[in-house]
Amino acid sequence: MLPDSHSRQGLVQPHRVAVLGLEGVGTFEVALAVQVFAAANDHAGAELYEVAVTGPDTPVVTRTGRATAYALVPDRPSVWAESAHTVVVPAAPGILSAPPELATTILRAHAAGARIVALCLGTFLVADTGLLDGREATTHWHWADRLAAERPLVRVHPGRLFVEDRGIFSSGGGTAALDLILHLIELDQGSALATEIARFMVAPFRRDADQAQHTGWEAPGRPRSVADTLRWAEDHLAEQLTIARLAEHAGMSTRTFSRQCQEALGIPPMEWLHRLRVRRAQELLQRTTWTVQRIAAASGFGSESSLRHHFVKLAELSPGQYRIRYGPARSRRSPAT
């Protein structure tokens, strides 16, 4: 099993993240993984994560598109990944089967208890080890059919931003990798830190796993005012927001607004609003000592019972349980690993 995150002296040890560097690996995914986990350290003011690119002791060539390449020098040997807590498998454009040494590293890390995180086409590399057989996964929507055809034992979800199945995570293409890494930080450290990182990086933190990868791209005629109204709603969560009021703000009928929101978000607008309010309640439970009733009012649920209903449904914890696990007192406990 992986080493305990605490030494015998009681000192907190950082969560080790190994980003696998292999010949032909994608520049974007490697840089993204390193930067976002490192940002968690910067914003927390503590070394929550020890992040390293692992690989051979000679430079590997990364790829950005078909023609552009950069040399990357891994800063840890491949064996370091076998004792990491999280192993990130980036996309390697044009490489859809795992080299033997890479497959061995992934299998040994998984056997030791590491969570495996496949970004974009990295899902093909993890699937090649057999670890995804009988599991759910996703990859870039453009290659999802190929993954399903080549690995029929993998239950592929082509439209999902990211998927988790028993400790193995996978993401769709492009910025879906960012969504997944922010989700991992939220699991480890709570939503307040993940939200702070997203805001600093000017990235959305409201995209959930089941949102479609290419939501909105097929609706070129969507009114710009829908996006404006959604941003306005986020700033007015404590108020009584109904579909009618949101539609009025957007300057359209409730039916048109609901349809346009469904296209933009992939979920009904009130479901989106409930999720947003639960996220706001999570932030307040983490950052303040307010009563649950006060948090219910501040997040727009109005009543404590309404907050509890939606909170348990979406967070699978009661507000009280969430505060015990992630609340202000947690700063005196160890970070999750």
N, C-alpha and C positions, 0 to 999 in steps of 0.2 A: 504493500500500500504506500501511498505518498507520505512523505515525512509530515509530521504534525506542524501546524503553522506557528506553534509556540516552542521556544527553546526551554531547556530545563530551568533557566534563570527567569522564565516568565516574560521574556522580551518577545514582542510581536514580530513575526517574520512576514515579509511581503508575499503576496500571492504571485507565484511565478508564471509568467506568460511566455511561451515559446512560439515565435512566428517562424514557420519553416521556410528557409530559403533554399530553393532548388533551381537548377539551370532552367531559364525560360520563365521564371515566376513573374507575375504581373507587378509592375512598379506601384500601381495605385493601391492594391490591396495590402501590400507589405507596409507601405508608408502610412496608410490609414490606420491599420491595427496598432502600429507603434505609437502614432501620434495621439490617438484617442485614449488608450490606456495610460500613456504618459500624462495626458491632460488631467486625468483623474488624480494623479499624484499632485500636480500643480495646484489644482483647485481645492484639494483636501488639505494641502500643506503637510502631507505625510507620504511616505513611500508605501502606498497600498499595493502597488504592483511593481514587480521586477520584470521588465520587458526586455527580451533579447531576440535577435534574429539568429537562428541556428542553421548550421550547414557545414560544408567542407571547409578546410583551412585555406582554401584558395578562393579567389573571387568567382562569383557566379554571374551570369549575364541575365539581367531582367529584361522584360519586354514591355513596351508601350506601343500598342498597335503592331503593325507588321514590319515597320522599318526602323523604329527608334529603339535603341537598346542602351542600358546603363550597366556598369559593373557594380556589384554589391559584394561587400566583404562581410560575411557573417561574423558576429562578435562572440558567439559561443559555439562549441562543437555540437554536432547532431545529438550526441548522447545526452546533452543537457536537457533536451526536450523530453526525454523518457522519464524524468523526475519532475516535470513541470505540473502545475495544477490545471492550466489551460493550454491547449495546443491549437494554434491557429494554422489552418491549411489554406493558403491563398490560392487564387486562380493562377494557372499557368497556361496562358493562351497557346493553343495548339498541342497541349499535352493533356490528354484525357485518360491516361492510365498511369498508375503510380509506379515509379521506378522501385525496384526491390528494396533498396536501402530506405527509401521514404516510407514504403508500406510497413517495413519492420519498425521504424520509429513510431509511426502512428499506432500500430498494434500494441507495442510495448507500453506506450504512454497510456493507452486506454486500459490495458490490463492492470496498470498501477493505480488507476482511479481518476485519471485526468479527464476533463471534459474536452471533447473534440469539437472544433469550430471550423466549419468549411465555408469559405467565402466564394460566392459566385461559382465558377467552374471548378473550384476546389472540391465541390461535392463529388465530381467524377473520381477524383483521386481517393477520397475516403470510401466511396462505393466500391472502388477496385480492391479494397482490402477485405470486403465482405462484411464490414461492420454495419452497413446500412441494410443488409438483407432483413426483411421483415419489419423495417422501420420506416417512418415517414420522413421525407426530406424535400428540399426544393433546390433550384439552381436558377441561373439566368433563364427567363422565359423562352428565349430564342432556341436554347438547347435542351429544354425540358423533355420534349418528345423523344429526343435521342437518348437521354438518360433512361427514360421509361422503357424504351425498346431494348437497350443494351443491358439494363439491369432490371428485369421484370419482377424481381423479389423486393425491389424498393418501391414504396408507395409515394409516388412523386406528386407534389402539389405545385403545378406550374405557375399559379397566380399569386402565391403567398410571398410576402416580403421575407419572412424567415420562419423556420420550423424548428421545434425541439422535440426530440424523442429519446427519452432515457439517457440523457447526458450527452447526446450528439446533436449539435446545432448546425443548421445550414441556412444560407441566405441566398436571395435572388441576386440579380446583377446590380452593378453600379452602387448607388448610395444605399441600397438595401443592406449592404455590409455595414454601413454606419449605423443603421437602425438596429441591427443585431448586436453590435458591440455596445451601443448605449443600453440595450436591453440587458446585456450581461452585467454591466456596471450597476444597473438598477437592481438586479438580483443580488449582487454582492454587497452593495453599499447603500441602497435605497434610492428612491426617485429624486430626492432633492439634489444630490450630487450629479446624477445623470442629467437632470434638467438644466443645472447650471452649466455643465459642459456643452450641452446642445445649444444653449443660448449664446455662450461665448463663441462657439464655432459657427453661429448663424445657421443652425441646422434645425429642422423640425424634430420635436420630440413627441409628437402626437400621432405618429404613424404606428399603428398596431400591426402585429404579425399577420393577421388575416386580411390586411388591406392589399388590394391588387397591386402588382408591380408596376403596371402601366396605367394606373387609374388616371383618368382625365385627359390622356393623350389622344383618346378617340372621341373627345368632345370639344373640337376646336371652337365651337360657337358658344361655349359657356360664358355667361356674363361675368365681367370682372368684378361686379359688385358682390357676387357670392363669396369670393375670397375676402373682400373687405368686410363683409358681414360676419364671417367666421372669426376674423381677427377681432372685430368689435365685440363679439360674444365672449371671447376669451377674457377681455378686459372688463366684462360686466357680469361675471358668473354669479355674483351674489344677488343679482336682480331676478325678477320673475321673467324668465325667457320662455316664450311659447313659439310654436311654428309660425303663428300669425304675426307675432311681433318681429321675429327674424325676417320673415318675408316682407313685412312693411319696411324694415330697414334697408333691405335689398332692392325695394321698389318693384316687386313682382308679386304675382298671386302665390298663395300658399302651395298650390299644386305644382306650379312651375318651380318654385324655390325648393320644394322637397325633392323633385326629380333632379334638379341640377346639383343639389347637395349629394344625392345618392351617387351621381356620376363622379363628382369630385372627390368624395370620401370613401366610396365603396360600402358605406353603411348608412342607415337612415339618420337624419340630422339629430333626432332626440337621443338616439343611442350614442352618437358622437358626443353630445352634450353631457350625457351621464358619465361617459368615460373621462371627459375633461374635468368634470367636477370631482370625480373620485381621485384623479391625479392631484387636483388642488388640495383636497382633503388630506392626501398622503403627505404632501409638502408641509401642511400646517401641523399635522401630527408629529412630523419629524423635527420641525424647527421651533415649535411653541409648546407651552404647557396649557394652552386653552382647553376649556371643557369641550366635550364632544358636541354639545348643543351649540356652542359658539362657533365651532368649526363647521357644523351643519349649515348655519346661517351664512357664514362667510363663503362657503363653497356653493351656495345656491340651492341646497336641498330643502331648506326651510325647517324641517323637523329632524330630530335625532333618529326617529324610526325610519324615515325615508333614506337618510344617509346610511344607516346600518344595512338596509335592504340592498341598496346598490353597491355598497362597499364590499359586502360579503360575496355578492354575485360576481364582481369583477376582480377583487383582490384575493378572494378565498380565505380571508382573515377578517375578524371583526375589527373595528377601529381600535379597540383596546388592545387586542393582540398585536396589531400592526405597530402601535406606539411602543409596546414592550420590546418588540424586536428591533425597531428602527428609530425610536424616539430620542429626545435630547440626552437621556441617560446613557444611550448607546455609545456616546463619545468617550465614556469611561471604560468601555469594553473593547474587545479586540475586533478589528475589521474582519468581515467574512472572508473565507478563503475557499 
